[in-house]
Amino acid sequence: MATIEKTKVKTSIKEAVAINNEIVLFNDDVNTFDHVIETLIRVCEHTNEQAEQCALLVHYKGKCTVKTGSLDDLKPQCSSLLEAGLSAEIV
């Protein structure tokens, strides 16, 4: 009979909260699919497939989480999305 080891993982509250931020991209009637896809690839380092899926979700659902991470990492990315004319916010 095999022995099962239990491992406890310690995560500080600061670490758990730090990765709990998201950039949410919202639908608009201005930007083309190509522009949204190209911007997600450039700014959020998405693959082409990820960017296409996010663009479709935004179009049909109205919004999509496009990136998660620490607030410090997400702020410049969200700013870049806004500068590109997309509608996004960190939640």
VEXMARBA-60126 format. One record per atom (N, C-alpha, C): chain; y, x, z; atom name. Coordinates in pm, 1 decimal. Example, Ala and Ser with C-alpha at 12.3 -4.5 7.8 and 13.67 -1.06 7.14 Angstrom:
BEGIN
   chain      north       east         up   atom
       A     -569.0     1319.0      780.0      N
       A     -450.0     1230.0      780.0     CA
       A     -330.0     1320.0      780.0      C
       A     -225.0     1285.0      708.0      N
       A     -106.0     1367.0      714.0     CA
       A        3.0     1290.0      787.0      C
! end
This chain:
BEGIN
   chain      north       east         up   atom
       A     -116.5       84.4        0.0      N
       A        0.0        0.0        0.0     CA
       A      123.8       89.6        0.0      C
       A      216.8       61.1      -88.1      N
       A      337.9      142.0     -101.0     CA
       A      436.5      109.5        9.7      C
       A      509.9      210.2       51.4      N
       A      611.9      192.8      153.2     CA
       A      745.4      166.7       84.7      C
       A      814.7       65.8      130.1      N
       A      945.3       32.7       74.4     CA
       A     1052.8       83.6      167.9      C
       A     1141.9      165.6      112.0      N
       A     1251.8      218.4      191.6     CA
       A     1374.0      129.7      173.8      C
       A     1438.5      102.3      283.4      N
       A     1562.7       26.9      278.1     CA
       A     1678.4      125.0      282.5      C
       A     1770.6      107.8      190.9      N
       A     1886.7      195.2      185.7     CA
       A     2011.6      112.7      208.5      C
       A     2092.1      156.9      300.9      N
       A     2218.7       90.1      325.8     CA
       A     2326.4      160.3      245.0      C
       A     2407.7       81.4      179.3      N
       A     2518.0      137.0      102.2     CA
       A     2646.6      101.7      173.9      C
       A     2723.7      204.2      206.6      N
       A     2850.7      181.6      273.1     CA
       A     2961.4      177.3      168.2      C
       A     3037.2       71.9      171.6      N
       A     3153.2       58.2       84.2     CA
       A     3270.3       20.9      172.1      C
       A     3374.0       98.2      163.2      N
       A     3490.6       65.7      244.6     CA
       A     3560.5      -55.4      185.5      C
       A     3634.0     -124.7      268.1      N
       A     3708.9     -241.8      222.0     CA
       A     3809.2     -199.7      115.7      C
       A     3870.3      -85.5      132.6      N
       A     3967.6      -36.1       35.0     CA
       A     3902.5      -18.7     -102.2      C
       A     3781.6       37.2     -107.4      N
       A     3710.8       55.2     -234.0     CA
       A     3676.4      -78.9     -297.1      C
       A     3630.9     -172.8     -216.7      N
       A     3591.6     -303.0     -269.0     CA
       A     3711.0     -377.0     -327.7      C
       A     3825.2     -368.4     -263.7      N
       A     3945.5     -436.3     -311.5     CA
       A     4003.2     -364.2     -433.1      C
       A     3992.1     -233.7     -436.2      N
       A     4052.5     -153.7     -542.4     CA
       A     3997.4     -187.0     -680.2      C
       A     3870.7     -225.9     -689.7      N
       A     3812.3     -254.7     -819.9     CA
       A     3812.6     -403.8     -852.2      C
       A     3882.5     -480.4     -772.7      N
       A     3880.2     -625.2     -786.3     CA
       A     3991.1     -678.8     -875.7      C
       A     4064.7     -594.2     -944.2      N
       A     4174.5     -638.3    -1028.9     CA
       A     4126.3     -656.5    -1172.0      C
       A     4190.5     -748.6    -1243.1      N
       A     4152.6     -778.0    -1381.2     CA
       A     4277.1     -792.2    -1467.0      C
       A     4266.9     -747.7    -1591.5      N
       A     4369.1     -781.7    -1690.2     CA
       A     4316.0     -904.0    -1764.7      C
       A     4395.2    -1010.3    -1761.9      N
       A     4359.8    -1131.9    -1833.8     CA
       A     4450.9    -1142.3    -1955.5      C
       A     4389.0    -1161.0    -2070.8      N
       A     4461.4    -1177.1    -2196.4     CA
       A     4465.9    -1325.3    -2229.6      C
       A     4583.8    -1374.6    -2268.4      N
       A     4602.7    -1516.3    -2297.4     CA
       A     4623.3    -1540.8    -2446.6      C
       A     4583.7    -1658.1    -2489.5      N
       A     4599.2    -1698.3    -2629.4     CA
       A     4746.6    -1720.1    -2662.8      C
       A     4781.8    -1694.9    -2787.5      N
       A     4914.2    -1728.7    -2838.2     CA
       A     4900.6    -1765.7    -2985.7      C
       A     5005.1    -1817.4    -3042.4      N
       A     5003.4    -1857.6    -3182.5     CA
       A     5073.7    -1756.3    -3270.4      C
       A     5093.1    -1635.1    -3219.8      N
       A     5172.4    -1534.9    -3289.9     CA
       A     5087.1    -1422.0    -3346.3      C
       A     5001.4    -1365.4    -3264.3      N
       A     4927.3    -1244.9    -3303.0     CA
       A     4801.6    -1277.2    -3382.9      C
       A     4773.6    -1190.7    -3480.0      N
       A     4653.6    -1206.9    -3561.8     CA
       A     4532.4    -1152.7    -3487.0      C
       A     4414.1    -1195.9    -3531.0      N
       A     4291.0    -1143.5    -3473.1     CA
       A     4285.4     -991.7    -3490.4      C
       A     4322.4     -943.1    -3607.4      N
       A     4318.1     -799.2    -3632.8     CA
       A     4407.0     -722.4    -3536.2      C
       A     4527.1     -773.8    -3511.2      N
       A     4618.8     -705.6    -3418.9     CA
       A     4561.6     -703.6    -3277.6      C
       A     4507.1     -816.1    -3233.0      N
       A     4449.2     -823.2    -3098.4     CA
       A     4331.7     -726.5    -3087.4      C
       A     4243.5     -727.4    -3185.8      N
       A     4125.8     -640.4    -3184.2     CA
       A     4167.5     -493.5    -3183.7      C
       A     4257.7     -456.1    -3272.5      N
       A     4302.5     -317.2    -3279.6     CA
       A     4369.7     -272.7    -3149.6      C
       A     4446.1     -363.6    -3088.5      N
       A     4514.3     -329.4    -2963.9     CA
       A     4415.2     -313.0    -2849.1      C
       A     4316.1     -399.2    -2840.8      N
       A     4214.9     -386.4    -2734.9     CA
       A     4134.8     -257.7    -2749.8      C
       A     4106.5     -219.0    -2873.4      N
       A     4034.3      -94.0    -2896.8     CA
       A     4119.3       24.5    -2852.9      C
       A     4245.8       22.4    -2890.2      N
       A     4336.1      133.9    -2859.8     CA
       A     4370.5      141.4    -2711.0      C
       A     4407.7       28.9    -2652.1      N
       A     4459.1       28.6    -2514.7     CA
       A     4347.8       22.6    -2410.1      C
       A     4250.6      -63.7    -2430.8      N
       A     4146.3      -85.9    -2330.1     CA
       A     4017.7       -8.6    -2358.2      C
       A     4018.3       68.1    -2467.5      N
       A     3901.9      147.8    -2505.4     CA
       A     3777.8       62.0    -2528.6      C
       A     3798.0      -57.8    -2584.4      N
       A     3686.1     -145.1    -2619.2     CA
       A     3617.1      -93.1    -2743.9      C
       A     3490.7     -126.2    -2758.3      N
       A     3424.1     -106.2    -2886.2     CA
       A     3473.8     -216.6    -2979.1      C
       A     3447.4     -203.2    -3106.2      N
       A     3487.8     -306.9    -3201.3     CA
       A     3425.4     -441.4    -3163.6      C
       A     3298.8     -438.9    -3124.5      N
       A     3228.8     -562.6    -3088.7     CA
       A     3288.6     -626.7    -2963.7      C
       A     3320.2     -545.9    -2862.5      N
       A     3382.1     -599.1    -2740.4     CA
       A     3516.5     -663.5    -2773.3      C
       A     3595.7     -594.9    -2852.8      N
       A     3728.8     -644.8    -2887.1     CA
       A     3719.0     -775.0    -2966.3      C
       A     3625.4     -783.4    -3059.2      N
       A     3606.4     -906.4    -3137.3     CA
       A     3565.4    -1022.0    -3046.6      C
       A     3472.1     -997.1    -2955.2      N
       A     3426.7    -1102.2    -2863.9     CA
       A     3540.2    -1150.1    -2774.6      C
       A     3620.7    -1057.2    -2723.1      N
       A     3734.8    -1095.5    -2639.7     CA
       A     3835.8    -1177.5    -2719.4      C
       A     3862.7    -1136.4    -2841.8      N
       A     3957.2    -1210.3    -2926.0     CA
       A     3908.4    -1351.8    -2950.3      C
       A     3780.0    -1368.9    -2974.7      N
       A     3724.6    -1503.3    -2996.2     CA
       A     3730.6    -1587.0    -2868.7      C
       A     3698.6    -1526.0    -2755.0      N
       A     3706.4    -1598.7    -2628.2     CA
       A     3849.6    -1642.9    -2599.1      C
       A     3944.5    -1554.2    -2621.4      N
       A     4085.3    -1588.4    -2599.7     CA
       A     4124.7    -1703.9    -2690.3      C
       A     4082.3    -1698.2    -2814.8      N
       A     4118.3    -1802.4    -2911.7     CA
       A     4060.5    -1938.4    -2872.3      C
       A     3932.8    -1940.8    -2835.2      N
       A     3866.1    -2068.5    -2808.1     CA
       A     3877.3    -2115.8    -2663.4      C
       A     3887.3    -2024.1    -2568.8      N
       A     3893.2    -2061.6    -2426.9     CA
       A     4033.3    -2052.4    -2368.2      C
       A     4124.9    -1985.8    -2439.6      N
       A     4262.0    -1974.9    -2391.7     CA
       A     4292.6    -1847.5    -2315.7      C
       A     4187.9    -1781.1    -2264.6      N
       A     4208.8    -1656.7    -2191.8     CA
       A     4076.4    -1584.5    -2177.7      C
       A     4086.5    -1455.5    -2144.6      N
       A     3966.5    -1374.3    -2127.0     CA
       A     4002.6    -1251.5    -2043.9      C
       A     3916.6    -1215.5    -1950.6      N
       A     3932.9    -1089.8    -1878.1     CA
       A     3892.4     -977.9    -1972.2      C
       A     3985.1     -885.2    -1997.7      N
       A     3957.8     -778.1    -2093.3     CA
       A     3934.7     -642.7    -2027.1      C
       A     3968.3     -631.6    -1898.0      N
       A     3949.5     -503.5    -1829.0     CA
       A     3950.3     -528.3    -1678.9      C
       A     3865.5     -457.3    -1605.6      N
       A     3866.4     -462.1    -1459.6     CA
       A     3880.4     -319.9    -1407.5      C
       A     3934.9     -309.1    -1288.6      N
       A     3949.8     -177.3    -1228.8     CA
       A     4056.4     -175.1    -1122.2      C
       A     4098.5      -54.6    -1088.0      N
       A     4200.7      -39.5     -984.6     CA
       A     4337.1      -77.1    -1042.2      C
       A     4423.5     -120.3     -956.0      N
       A     4557.6     -160.1     -996.9     CA
       A     4631.2      -44.9    -1064.3      C
       A     4614.1       76.0    -1011.5      N
       A     4680.2      193.5    -1068.6     CA
       A     4634.3      220.5    -1212.2      C
       A     4507.1      196.9    -1240.3      N
       A     4455.2      217.2    -1376.1     CA
       A     4499.3      105.9    -1470.9      C
       A     4506.8      -17.0    -1418.3      N
       A     4534.3     -132.5    -1504.2     CA
       A     4682.1     -150.2    -1539.7      C
       A     4771.2     -107.9    -1451.8      N
       A     4914.9     -128.1    -1477.1     CA
       A     4960.8      -71.1    -1610.9      C
       A     4931.8       55.2    -1642.5      N
       A     4978.0      107.4    -1771.9     CA
       A     4910.0       39.9    -1890.6      C
       A     4785.3        0.2    -1874.0      N
       A     4716.2      -68.0    -1983.2     CA
       A     4776.7     -205.8    -2007.6      C
       A     4804.3     -278.5    -1901.3      N
       A     4866.2     -410.6    -1916.6     CA
       A     5004.4     -396.5    -1979.6      C
       A     5079.7     -297.1    -1938.2      N
       A     5211.3     -273.1    -1997.1     CA
       A     5200.5     -245.9    -2146.6      C
       A     5099.9     -169.0    -2186.3      N
       A     5079.1     -139.4    -2327.7     CA
       A     5043.0     -265.0    -2406.9      C
       A     4963.3     -352.5    -2346.8      N
       A     4929.8     -479.5    -2413.7     CA
       A     5055.5     -563.4    -2432.5      C
       A     5139.0     -568.9    -2329.6      N
       A     5263.7     -645.8    -2338.2     CA
       A     5357.8     -585.7    -2442.4      C
       A     5367.5     -453.4    -2446.0      N
       A     5452.7     -386.1    -2544.8     CA
       A     5404.7     -412.2    -2687.0      C
       A     5275.4     -437.1    -2703.8      N
       A     5218.1     -466.5    -2834.8     CA
       A     5238.2     -613.9    -2872.2      C
       A     5301.8     -689.7    -2782.5      N
       A     5329.6     -829.9    -2811.7     CA
       A     5224.7     -927.9    -2767.0      C
       A     5123.9     -879.2    -2691.1      N
       A     5021.0     -968.4    -2641.0     CA
       A     5064.4    -1027.4    -2507.4      C
       A     5002.7    -1137.2    -2471.4      N
       A     5032.2    -1202.8    -2345.3     CA
       A     4920.6    -1170.8    -2246.6      C
       A     4954.7    -1092.7    -2142.8      N
       A     4853.3    -1048.8    -2047.9     CA
       A     4915.4    -1036.8    -1909.2      C
       A     4829.4    -1043.8    -1809.1      N
       A     4874.6    -1021.6    -1671.5     CA
       A     4758.4     -967.4    -1589.1      C
       A     4793.4     -902.0    -1480.3      N
       A     4694.0     -851.7    -1386.6     CA
       A     4677.6     -954.5    -1276.6      C
       A     4552.4     -991.1    -1250.6      N
       A     4523.5    -1086.5    -1142.2     CA
       A     4428.1    -1024.8    -1043.4      C
! end
